[in-house]
Amino acid sequence: MIDITSKISTLRVATAQAVVCVSQQLTIDAIANKTVPKGDVFEMSKAAGLLGVKKTPELLPDCHPMPIEFTGIHYEIKGLEIYINVTVKTIYKTGVEVEAMHGASIVALNLYDMLKPIDKGIEIRNIKLINKKGGKSDFTDKHRKDITAAVIVCSDTIVTGAKEDKAGKVIMSKLESIGIEIKAFEVIADEPEDIRNVFLSFVQDKIDLVIFCGGTGLSKRDVTPETIAPLLDREIPGIAEAMRNYGQQRTPYSMLSRSLSGVKDQTMVLALPGSTKGASESMDALFPPLLHAFRIFKGARHD
């Protein structure tokens, strides 16, 4: 199985389709009149499909077990063809395309099994995914392509050369992977004046996104949040809540983070933890969905 621990849980929906083709109208009539010897074809096949969806990870070794929160199975008869649509929903870290396709396959096979005593010419055709939504693919390509960023590492030990920066590099790598242009990278001491000056200079330069890394802990030198907060036009508390919630699912120490986010003019600022793991997890929690904010800030003319 691939590692999905870094992903966030979102609503995932997938619809798959299978087509069963019978060879005679008498078969369709038997289904409609419920005179097939083995019983009610549609209801029994629906039950089989529900089991098929639930048991997908038991049969396909690379599929993750997950909570299935809805399965809908619908039939449509067009001439001698029976169209089976299976829709599956979950709130989880990975999609349900395979579950929907497996469910459609099982429904089709059960139709075949129940109808074969009265029709020797049945065919199963065109098992395919119709649509899916949810997860990163819903957000990756839906933000502006001209977003600029600056990354500032706040650390007394790194600025003196006593320690190597890793967290800042992780942040920049994540930004570059989603197409954000990094205009500046700086390492500064945990000094309020330095933090204030560098932030305001990037606001003046109209940088879209300013990310501070470090200074969000509980030591006396951790002053990034209280230095930035008075400079903001308004905070965006949900962003910090998302970071802490994501981190809390991985380590209880995330409750100690004082990360914050807000807006100054049309520049968004994030204050992330200084640890490499904390910075990486915070970026995973926020991006790319956070980039939707820049459409709101600057309007469709920048799309």
C-alpha positions as CSV (number, residue, x, y, z in Angstrom):
1,M,0.0,0.0,0.0
2,I,1.1,3.5,-0.7
3,D,1.6,5.9,2.3
4,I,-1.4,8.2,2.7
5,T,-0.7,9.5,6.2
6,S,0.3,12.9,4.9
7,K,-3.1,13.4,3.1
8,I,-6.1,15.2,4.5
9,S,-9.5,13.7,4.7
10,T,-12.0,15.3,2.3
11,L,-15.3,14.2,0.8
12,R,-14.5,11.7,-1.9
13,V,-17.2,10.7,-4.5
14,A,-16.9,8.3,-7.4
15,T,-19.5,6.9,-9.9
16,A,-18.8,3.8,-12.0
17,Q,-20.9,2.1,-14.6
18,A,-21.3,-1.3,-16.0
19,V,-23.5,-2.5,-18.9
20,V,-25.2,-5.9,-19.1
21,C,-26.6,-6.8,-22.5
22,V,-29.2,-9.5,-22.7
23,S,-30.2,-11.3,-25.9
24,Q,-34.0,-11.1,-25.9
25,Q,-36.9,-8.9,-24.8
26,L,-38.3,-11.9,-22.8
27,T,-35.4,-11.5,-20.3
28,I,-36.1,-7.8,-19.8
29,D,-39.8,-8.6,-19.3
30,A,-38.9,-11.3,-16.7
31,I,-36.8,-8.8,-14.8
32,A,-39.6,-6.2,-14.8
33,N,-42.3,-8.7,-13.9
34,K,-40.1,-10.4,-11.2
35,T,-40.6,-13.8,-12.7
36,V,-36.9,-14.8,-12.9
37,P,-36.6,-18.2,-11.2
38,K,-33.7,-17.1,-8.9
39,G,-35.7,-14.1,-7.5
40,D,-35.8,-10.3,-7.7
41,V,-32.8,-9.6,-10.0
42,F,-32.4,-5.9,-9.3
43,E,-32.8,-6.1,-5.5
44,M,-30.5,-9.2,-5.0
45,S,-27.9,-7.7,-7.4
46,K,-28.0,-4.4,-5.4
47,A,-27.3,-6.3,-2.2
48,A,-24.4,-8.1,-3.9
49,G,-23.1,-4.7,-5.1
50,L,-23.2,-3.3,-1.6
51,L,-21.1,-6.2,-0.3
52,G,-18.7,-5.8,-3.2
53,V,-18.1,-2.2,-2.4
54,K,-17.4,-2.9,1.3
55,K,-15.1,-5.9,0.5
56,T,-13.0,-4.2,-2.1
57,P,-9.8,-4.0,0.2
58,E,-10.2,-7.7,1.1
59,L,-9.8,-8.7,-2.6
60,L,-7.5,-6.0,-4.1
61,P,-4.3,-5.9,-2.0
62,D,-3.3,-2.3,-2.7
63,C,-6.7,-0.8,-1.7
64,H,-6.9,0.8,1.7
65,P,-9.7,-0.2,4.1
66,M,-11.9,2.9,4.6
67,P,-15.3,3.9,5.9
68,I,-17.9,3.7,3.2
69,E,-20.5,6.3,4.1
70,F,-22.8,6.0,1.1
71,T,-23.4,3.6,-1.7
72,G,-26.1,4.2,-4.3
73,I,-26.9,1.7,-7.0
74,H,-29.2,2.6,-9.9
75,Y,-30.5,0.8,-13.0
76,E,-31.6,2.0,-16.4
77,I,-33.0,-0.2,-19.1
78,K,-32.3,0.9,-22.7
79,G,-33.6,-1.7,-25.1
80,L,-31.7,-4.9,-24.3
81,E,-29.1,-3.1,-22.3
82,I,-29.1,-2.6,-18.5
83,Y,-27.0,0.3,-17.3
84,I,-25.7,0.0,-13.8
85,N,-24.5,3.1,-12.0
86,V,-22.8,2.8,-8.6
87,T,-21.9,5.9,-6.6
88,V,-19.7,5.7,-3.5
89,K,-19.0,8.4,-1.0
90,T,-16.6,8.6,1.9
91,I,-14.8,11.3,4.0
92,Y,-11.3,9.9,3.9
93,K,-7.7,10.4,2.7
94,T,-8.0,8.5,-0.6
95,G,-10.6,8.1,-3.3
96,V,-13.3,5.5,-3.9
97,E,-13.0,4.9,-7.7
98,V,-12.0,1.3,-7.3
99,E,-14.7,0.6,-4.8
100,A,-17.3,2.1,-7.2
101,M,-15.9,0.0,-10.1
102,H,-15.8,-3.1,-8.0
103,G,-19.4,-2.6,-6.9
104,A,-20.5,-2.1,-10.5
105,S,-18.7,-5.3,-11.5
106,I,-20.3,-7.4,-8.8
107,V,-23.8,-6.1,-9.6
108,A,-23.2,-7.0,-13.3
109,L,-21.9,-10.5,-12.3
110,N,-24.9,-11.1,-10.1
111,L,-27.2,-10.1,-12.9
112,Y,-25.4,-12.5,-15.2
113,D,-25.7,-15.3,-12.6
114,M,-29.4,-14.8,-12.0
115,L,-30.3,-14.4,-15.6
116,K,-28.2,-17.2,-17.2
117,P,-30.9,-19.9,-16.6
118,I,-33.2,-18.0,-19.0
119,D,-30.8,-16.3,-21.3
120,K,-27.6,-17.9,-22.7
121,G,-26.5,-14.8,-24.6
122,I,-25.8,-12.3,-21.8
123,E,-22.7,-10.1,-22.1
124,I,-21.1,-7.7,-19.6
125,R,-19.7,-4.6,-21.3
126,N,-18.0,-1.4,-20.6
127,I,-17.1,-1.3,-16.9
128,K,-15.7,2.2,-16.4
129,L,-15.3,5.1,-14.1
130,I,-17.8,7.9,-15.0
131,N,-16.6,10.6,-12.7
132,K,-14.8,11.3,-9.4
133,K,-14.2,14.3,-7.1
134,G,-12.5,15.1,-3.9
135,G,-8.8,15.2,-2.8
136,K,-5.9,17.1,-4.2
137,S,-6.9,16.9,-7.8
138,D,-9.9,19.1,-7.0
139,F,-7.6,21.9,-5.9
140,T,-4.3,21.7,-7.7
141,D,-5.1,23.4,-10.9
142,K,-7.8,25.8,-9.7
143,H,-5.7,28.6,-8.3
144,R,-3.9,31.6,-9.9
145,K,-0.7,30.8,-11.7
146,D,1.1,34.1,-10.7
147,I,1.3,33.8,-6.9
148,T,4.6,34.9,-5.4
149,A,6.0,34.0,-2.0
150,A,8.7,34.9,0.4
151,V,10.0,32.5,3.1
152,I,11.7,33.8,6.3
153,V,13.3,31.5,8.8
154,C,13.3,32.9,12.3
155,S,16.1,31.3,14.3
156,D,19.0,32.6,16.5
157,T,20.9,29.4,16.0
158,I,20.5,29.2,12.2
159,V,21.3,32.9,11.6
160,T,24.6,32.4,13.5
161,G,25.5,29.3,11.5
162,A,25.3,27.0,14.5
163,K,22.5,25.0,12.9
164,E,21.6,24.2,9.3
165,D,18.2,25.2,8.0
166,K,16.0,22.3,6.9
167,A,12.5,23.6,7.6
168,G,12.8,26.5,5.2
169,K,14.0,24.3,2.4
170,V,11.0,22.0,3.0
171,I,8.6,24.9,2.7
172,M,10.2,26.2,-0.5
173,S,10.2,22.7,-2.0
174,K,6.4,22.4,-1.3
175,L,5.7,25.8,-2.8
176,E,7.7,25.1,-5.9
177,S,5.9,21.8,-6.4
178,I,2.6,23.6,-6.8
179,G,3.9,26.3,-9.1
180,I,4.4,29.2,-6.7
181,E,7.3,31.5,-7.5
182,I,9.6,32.2,-4.6
183,K,10.8,35.8,-4.7
184,A,12.9,35.8,-1.6
185,F,14.4,33.6,1.2
186,E,15.9,35.0,4.3
187,V,17.1,33.9,7.7
188,I,16.8,36.3,10.6
189,A,17.2,36.3,14.3
190,D,14.2,36.0,16.7
191,E,14.1,39.7,17.1
192,P,10.7,41.6,16.9
193,E,12.2,44.5,15.0
194,D,13.7,42.2,12.4
195,I,10.5,40.2,12.0
196,R,8.4,43.4,11.7
197,N,10.7,45.1,9.2
198,V,11.1,42.1,6.9
199,F,7.3,41.4,6.9
200,L,6.4,45.0,6.1
201,S,9.0,45.2,3.4
202,F,7.4,42.2,1.6
203,V,3.9,43.7,2.0
204,Q,5.3,46.9,0.4
205,D,6.7,44.8,-2.4
206,K,3.2,43.2,-2.9
207,I,4.4,39.7,-2.3
208,D,1.3,37.5,-2.2
209,L,2.3,35.0,0.5
210,V,4.8,35.5,3.3
211,I,5.7,32.4,5.3
212,F,7.6,32.7,8.6
213,C,9.1,29.5,9.9
214,G,10.1,29.4,13.6
215,G,9.3,31.4,16.7
216,T,5.9,29.9,17.3
217,G,6.8,27.8,20.4
218,L,6.8,28.7,24.1
219,S,10.3,29.8,24.8
220,K,11.0,33.5,25.7
221,R,12.7,34.0,22.3
222,D,9.7,32.7,20.4
223,V,8.1,36.0,19.4
224,T,6.9,35.6,15.9
225,P,3.1,35.5,16.5
226,E,2.9,38.4,18.9
227,T,5.1,40.5,16.6
228,I,3.0,39.8,13.5
229,A,-0.5,39.9,15.0
230,P,-0.6,43.7,15.6
231,L,0.4,44.4,12.0
232,L,-2.4,42.5,10.5
233,D,-5.6,43.9,9.0
234,R,-7.3,40.7,10.2
235,E,-6.5,37.2,11.3
236,I,-7.7,34.1,9.6
237,P,-8.0,31.7,12.6
238,G,-9.3,28.8,10.5
239,I,-5.9,28.4,8.9
240,A,-4.1,28.0,12.2
241,E,-6.8,25.7,13.4
242,A,-6.3,23.5,10.3
243,M,-2.6,23.3,11.0
244,R,-3.0,22.3,14.6
245,N,-5.8,19.8,13.9
246,Y,-3.7,18.1,11.2
247,G,-0.7,18.0,13.5
248,Q,-2.7,16.8,16.5
249,Q,-3.7,13.7,14.6
250,R,0.0,12.9,14.4
251,T,1.5,14.1,17.7
252,P,-0.1,15.5,20.8
253,Y,2.6,18.2,21.0
254,S,0.9,20.2,18.2
255,M,-1.4,21.7,20.8
256,L,1.6,23.8,22.0
257,S,2.0,25.5,18.6
258,R,1.1,29.2,18.4
259,S,0.9,29.3,14.6
260,L,-1.2,32.0,13.2
261,S,-2.3,33.4,9.8
262,G,-3.7,36.7,8.6
263,V,-3.8,39.4,5.9
264,K,-2.1,42.7,5.6
265,D,-3.3,44.7,2.6
266,Q,-3.4,41.9,0.0
267,T,-0.5,39.8,1.4
268,M,-1.3,36.7,3.4
269,V,1.1,35.7,6.1
270,L,1.6,32.3,7.8
271,A,3.6,31.7,10.9
272,L,4.7,28.0,10.9
273,P,6.6,25.9,13.4
274,G,10.4,25.9,13.1
275,S,10.9,22.2,13.3
276,T,11.3,20.4,10.0
277,K,8.5,18.0,10.7
278,G,6.2,20.7,12.0
279,A,6.8,22.9,9.0
280,S,6.3,20.0,6.6
281,E,3.1,18.8,8.2
282,S,1.7,22.4,8.3
283,M,2.3,22.7,4.5
284,D,0.6,19.4,3.9
285,A,-2.4,20.5,5.9
286,L,-2.8,23.8,4.0
287,F,-1.7,23.4,0.4
288,P,-3.0,23.6,-2.3
289,P,-6.6,24.4,-1.0
290,L,-5.4,27.5,0.8
291,L,-4.5,29.1,-2.6
292,H,-8.1,29.6,-3.3
293,A,-7.9,32.7,-1.0
294,F,-5.8,34.5,-3.7
295,R,-8.7,34.4,-6.1
296,I,-10.8,36.1,-3.5
297,F,-8.2,38.8,-2.8
298,K,-7.5,39.8,-6.3
299,G,-10.5,38.7,-8.4
300,A,-11.0,36.9,-11.6
301,R,-8.9,39.4,-13.6
302,H,-5.8,37.5,-12.2
303,D,-7.0,34.0,-13.1
